[in-house]
Amino acid sequence: MKPSIARNPHAKSKKELRATLLKARLDAAREPAHALALKHRVLQTLERYSPACVGFYWPLAGEFDAREAIAEWLAADAKREAGLPVIHSVYSPLAFHAWTPDMAMKTGHHRIPEPESGRDVTPDLLLIPCVGFDEDAFRLGYGGGYYDRTLAAWAGAVRPVTVGIAYEACRTDTIPREAHDIPLDAVITERARYPERTAAD
């Protein structure tokens, strides 16, 4: 088995680790088989948790594009909903606006497309892109803190299931952690699901 490229003794800080992982992610994203495997795992995840509304993300360079999987999931049941993140201000939590495959889009913060629907939805499952992750499902993102603020703003009882999406090449031994960091419920890659669970879980 190919070792994780992120197991790099020189990548000590989050900044250094992020740079290493972004390169690893771009390389992994060039493999068509990885995208097919991740699409299958996304659909498995949606079947496992049976959410009514899924929040996901518009893919940036190197990120897995989940739109095809979400479109298939939506087409199977008219009651299902999906939403994409909307940034109202740089330091506020993310909002999610309803998305469908034929939805008109507009350019939002950071030049990321956002749905023109303008209709707020509340996901009960979030698919979150990862720059890197470890086997305990701690995630490394871009450093903007958007998902940290968003999850902190959710009341405990209604916090959505959080599932990171990453490539196996972006798995590292340990993500540097701060006091406010909490793990995701799971991370899926083209090869596995972390943390590894028992069959009864």
C-alpha positions as CSV (number, residue, x, y, z in Angstrom):
1,M,0.0,0.0,0.0
2,K,1.3,3.4,-1.0
3,P,2.1,5.5,2.2
4,S,0.4,8.8,2.8
5,I,2.5,11.5,1.2
6,A,1.6,13.8,4.1
7,R,3.8,11.8,6.5
8,N,6.5,14.3,6.1
9,P,8.8,15.1,9.0
10,H,9.5,18.6,7.6
11,A,5.8,19.6,7.4
12,K,5.6,20.8,11.0
13,S,3.2,23.8,11.0
14,K,-0.3,23.9,9.6
15,K,0.9,26.2,6.9
16,E,3.7,23.8,5.8
17,L,1.4,20.8,6.1
18,R,-1.3,22.5,4.1
19,A,1.1,23.3,1.2
20,T,2.3,19.7,1.1
21,L,-1.3,18.4,1.2
22,L,-2.6,20.7,-1.5
23,K,0.1,19.4,-3.9
24,A,-0.8,15.8,-3.0
25,R,-4.5,16.5,-3.5
26,L,-3.9,18.0,-7.0
27,D,-1.9,14.9,-8.0
28,A,-4.5,12.5,-6.6
29,A,-7.4,14.3,-8.3
30,R,-5.8,13.5,-11.7
31,E,-6.7,9.8,-11.3
32,P,-10.2,9.2,-12.9
33,A,-10.5,6.0,-10.8
34,H,-10.4,8.0,-7.6
35,A,-13.3,10.1,-8.7
36,L,-15.4,7.0,-9.5
37,A,-14.6,5.4,-6.2
38,L,-15.4,8.6,-4.2
39,K,-18.7,9.0,-6.1
40,H,-19.6,5.5,-4.9
41,R,-18.6,6.3,-1.3
42,V,-20.7,9.5,-1.3
43,L,-23.8,7.6,-2.5
44,Q,-23.0,4.9,0.2
45,T,-22.8,7.6,2.8
46,L,-26.1,9.1,1.8
47,E,-27.7,5.7,1.9
48,R,-26.2,5.1,5.4
49,Y,-27.4,8.3,7.0
50,S,-30.6,8.9,5.0
51,P,-30.6,12.7,5.3
52,A,-33.5,14.9,4.2
53,C,-31.1,17.7,3.2
54,V,-27.5,17.5,2.2
55,G,-25.1,20.5,2.4
56,F,-22.1,20.1,0.1
57,Y,-19.7,22.4,-1.7
58,W,-18.8,23.8,-5.1
59,P,-15.5,22.1,-6.1
60,L,-12.3,24.1,-6.2
61,A,-9.0,22.9,-7.7
62,G,-8.2,19.4,-6.6
63,E,-11.4,18.9,-4.7
64,F,-13.7,15.9,-5.5
65,D,-16.7,17.1,-7.5
66,A,-19.7,15.7,-5.7
67,R,-22.4,17.3,-8.0
68,E,-23.0,14.2,-10.1
69,A,-23.5,12.0,-7.0
70,I,-25.8,14.6,-5.4
71,A,-27.8,15.0,-8.6
72,E,-28.4,11.2,-8.7
73,W,-29.4,11.2,-5.0
74,L,-31.9,14.1,-5.6
75,A,-33.4,12.4,-8.7
76,A,-34.3,9.3,-6.7
77,D,-36.8,11.2,-4.4
78,A,-38.5,14.5,-5.0
79,K,-38.6,15.2,-1.2
80,R,-34.8,15.4,-0.9
81,E,-33.0,18.7,-0.9
82,A,-29.4,19.8,-1.3
83,G,-27.7,23.1,-0.5
84,L,-24.5,24.9,-1.3
85,P,-22.7,27.3,1.1
86,V,-23.2,31.0,0.9
87,I,-20.9,33.5,2.6
88,H,-22.7,36.6,3.8
89,S,-19.6,38.1,5.4
90,V,-16.0,36.9,5.9
91,Y,-16.4,36.2,9.6
92,S,-19.9,34.9,9.8
93,P,-21.0,31.2,9.7
94,L,-21.9,29.7,6.4
95,A,-25.5,29.7,5.2
96,F,-26.8,27.1,2.8
97,H,-29.1,27.9,-0.2
98,A,-31.1,25.3,-2.1
99,W,-29.3,23.8,-5.1
100,T,-30.5,21.7,-8.0
101,P,-28.5,20.5,-11.0
102,D,-30.2,23.1,-13.3
103,M,-29.9,25.9,-10.8
104,A,-28.7,29.3,-12.0
105,M,-25.5,30.3,-10.2
106,K,-23.9,33.7,-9.3
107,T,-20.4,34.6,-8.2
108,G,-20.0,34.9,-4.4
109,H,-17.2,35.6,-2.0
110,H,-13.8,34.3,-3.0
111,R,-15.3,34.0,-6.5
112,I,-17.0,30.8,-5.6
113,P,-20.4,30.1,-7.3
114,E,-23.5,30.3,-5.1
115,P,-27.1,29.3,-6.0
116,E,-29.3,32.1,-7.1
117,S,-32.3,30.4,-5.4
118,G,-31.8,32.6,-2.3
119,R,-33.8,30.0,-0.3
120,D,-32.2,28.9,3.0
121,V,-32.1,25.2,3.8
122,T,-30.8,23.5,6.9
123,P,-28.7,20.4,6.1
124,D,-28.8,17.4,8.4
125,L,-25.7,16.1,6.7
126,L,-22.7,18.1,5.5
127,L,-20.1,16.9,3.0
128,I,-17.0,18.9,3.7
129,P,-13.9,19.1,1.5
130,C,-10.6,18.4,3.2
131,V,-7.1,19.6,2.4
132,G,-5.9,16.9,4.8
133,F,-7.1,14.6,7.6
134,D,-6.0,12.1,10.1
135,E,-7.4,8.7,11.1
136,D,-9.3,10.3,14.0
137,A,-11.2,12.4,11.4
138,F,-9.7,15.7,12.4
139,R,-9.6,17.9,9.3
140,L,-7.3,20.4,7.9
141,G,-8.9,23.1,5.7
142,Y,-7.8,26.2,4.0
143,G,-7.5,28.1,7.3
144,G,-10.4,30.5,6.9
145,G,-12.4,28.9,9.7
146,Y,-15.7,28.9,7.9
147,Y,-16.7,25.4,8.8
148,D,-15.5,25.8,12.4
149,R,-17.7,28.9,12.9
150,T,-20.6,27.2,11.1
151,L,-20.6,24.1,13.3
152,A,-20.1,26.1,16.4
153,A,-23.1,28.2,15.6
154,W,-25.4,25.1,15.3
155,A,-27.2,24.1,18.5
156,G,-25.9,20.8,19.8
157,A,-29.2,18.9,19.3
158,V,-29.5,19.9,15.6
159,R,-25.8,19.7,14.6
160,P,-25.6,17.9,11.3
161,V,-23.7,14.8,10.6
162,T,-20.3,15.9,9.3
163,V,-18.5,13.8,6.6
164,G,-15.2,14.9,5.1
165,I,-14.2,14.1,1.6
166,A,-10.6,13.6,0.8
167,Y,-8.1,11.5,-1.1
168,E,-6.0,8.8,0.6
169,A,-2.9,10.7,-0.4
170,C,-3.9,13.5,2.0
171,R,-4.1,11.3,5.1
172,T,-1.5,12.2,7.7
173,D,-0.5,10.7,11.0
174,T,-1.8,13.7,13.1
175,I,-3.4,17.0,12.1
176,P,-2.1,19.8,14.4
177,R,-5.0,20.5,16.8
178,E,-6.1,23.5,18.7
179,A,-8.5,23.7,21.7
180,H,-11.5,24.5,19.6
181,D,-11.0,21.7,17.0
182,I,-13.5,18.9,17.0
183,P,-13.3,15.8,14.7
184,L,-15.7,15.2,11.9
185,D,-18.1,12.2,12.3
186,A,-16.3,10.5,9.4
187,V,-13.9,11.1,6.5
188,I,-14.3,9.1,3.3
189,T,-11.6,8.6,0.6
190,E,-11.4,6.6,-2.6
191,R,-10.1,3.7,-0.4
192,A,-11.6,3.8,3.1
193,R,-13.8,5.4,5.7
194,Y,-12.2,6.9,8.9
195,P,-12.3,6.4,11.7
196,E,-12.6,2.7,11.0
197,R,-15.9,1.5,12.6
198,T,-17.2,-1.9,13.6
199,A,-19.9,-3.5,11.5
200,A,-22.4,-2.6,14.2
201,D,-21.6,1.1,14.2
